[in-house]
Amino acid sequence: MPTLFVSNIAFGGINTEVLCFHSLGQKEIQLEFRTFYETESKWSGGYVKYSTSSKVIPIVRKSIEEHEMASDAPVDSTSTWIEIDSGDISGEYEISSQGAYVYDFNYTKRKNGNKYYFTLDSNIDFSIDSGCQWKIK
């Protein structure tokens, strides 16, 4: 099982999380999934940034389902995020985790229904300030 390092920092009541993913299909895709959570209002938002682009694409949390597996185990959760590109809903991300362990992450493109599967990339350096540091090939 790969080691998971999640960059998560709270600043002024806002928690920020940075996750770096790469695709599992034939086409190589790398993306940064960055979320923000404001503790007082319980607002969530974020963005996705692909390694091949300097553009960030906003995401908004649509739903979250949480299940307690056992009283001494981390909560199992699945959240769905809507991607907004140029003012239109362009896709949907789904991320499933138990505690800090992300075990499923996928994207469904709204235009054609194509689904892309990703895995957490534990070999990528990242930080809150600079995001995912993709290696140039």
C-alpha positions in Angstrom: 0.0 0.0 0.0 1.5 3.4 -1.0 2.3 5.9 1.6 -0.1 8.9 1.5 1.0 12.4 2.3 -1.8 14.9 2.1 -1.0 18.6 2.3 -3.7 20.0 4.6 -3.3 23.3 6.4 -5.7 25.5 8.3 -5.4 29.3 7.9 -8.0 31.6 9.4 -10.6 28.9 9.7 -10.0 27.7 6.1 -8.6 24.2 5.6 -6.8 23.6 2.3 -6.0 20.2 0.9 -3.8 19.4 -2.2 -3.9 16.0 -3.9 -1.9 15.0 -7.0 -3.4 12.3 -9.3 -2.4 10.5 -12.5 -4.7 8.6 -14.8 -5.0 4.8 -14.9 -6.0 4.6 -18.6 -4.0 4.6 -21.9 -3.9 8.4 -22.0 -1.6 9.9 -19.4 -3.3 12.6 -17.5 -2.0 14.4 -14.4 -4.1 16.7 -12.2 -4.0 18.6 -9.0 -7.2 18.5 -7.0 -7.2 21.4 -4.5 -10.1 21.9 -2.0 -10.9 24.5 0.6 -13.2 24.2 3.6 -14.3 27.1 5.8 -15.1 25.8 9.2 -17.5 28.5 10.4 -19.8 28.5 7.4 -19.1 24.9 6.4 -18.5 26.1 2.8 -16.5 24.0 0.4 -15.0 24.8 -3.0 -11.8 24.2 -4.9 -10.3 23.8 -8.3 -8.6 21.3 -10.6 -5.4 22.1 -12.5 -4.1 19.8 -15.2 -0.3 19.4 -15.5 -0.5 20.5 -19.2 -2.2 23.8 -18.4 -1.8 26.9 -16.3 -5.6 27.3 -16.1 -7.5 26.3 -13.0 -11.0 24.9 -13.3 -13.4 25.7 -10.4 -15.1 22.9 -8.6 -18.0 23.0 -6.1 -19.0 20.2 -3.8 -22.4 18.7 -4.8 -22.7 16.1 -2.1 -20.9 14.1 0.6 -21.8 10.7 2.1 -20.1 9.6 5.3 -20.3 6.2 6.9 -18.8 5.1 10.2 -17.3 1.7 9.7 -16.4 1.1 13.3 -16.2 3.4 16.4 -12.4 3.2 16.3 -11.9 3.5 12.5 -11.7 6.6 10.4 -15.0 7.7 8.6 -15.5 6.4 5.1 -16.6 9.2 2.8 -17.5 9.8 -0.8 -17.9 13.3 -2.1 -19.0 14.5 -5.5 -17.7 17.7 -7.0 -19.1 19.6 -10.0 -16.6 21.1 -12.5 -17.5 24.5 -13.9 -15.6 25.5 -17.1 -16.3 28.8 -18.8 -19.6 29.1 -16.8 -20.9 25.7 -17.8 -21.0 22.4 -15.9 -18.4 20.3 -17.8 -18.0 17.3 -15.6 -18.1 15.6 -12.2 -15.4 14.3 -9.9 -16.0 11.6 -7.3 -13.5 10.9 -4.5 -13.8 8.2 -1.9 -11.6 8.0 1.1 -11.3 6.5 4.6 -9.5 9.0 6.7 -6.4 10.1 4.8 -6.4 7.1 2.5 -7.9 7.9 -1.0 -9.1 4.6 -2.5 -11.1 5.8 -5.5 -11.0 9.0 -7.7 -12.7 9.4 -11.0 -14.0 12.0 -13.5 -17.0 11.8 -15.8 -17.0 14.2 -18.7 -20.5 15.7 -19.1 -20.3 16.2 -22.9 -19.9 12.5 -23.8 -20.2 10.6 -20.5 -16.6 9.3 -20.8 -15.2 8.2 -17.4 -11.6 8.5 -16.4 -10.0 6.8 -13.4 -7.1 8.1 -11.4 -4.8 7.1 -8.6 -3.0 9.2 -6.0 0.5 9.9 -7.1 2.7 9.6 -4.0 5.9 10.3 -6.0 5.0 13.9 -6.7 6.3 16.7 -4.5 3.7 19.3 -3.5 2.9 22.1 -1.1 0.1 24.5 -0.4 2.1 27.3 -1.9 3.2 25.7 -5.2 0.8 22.8 -5.7 1.8 19.6 -7.5 5.3 19.7 -8.9 5.0 17.5 -12.0 8.2 16.1 -13.5 8.9 17.2 -17.0 9.4 14.3 -19.4 
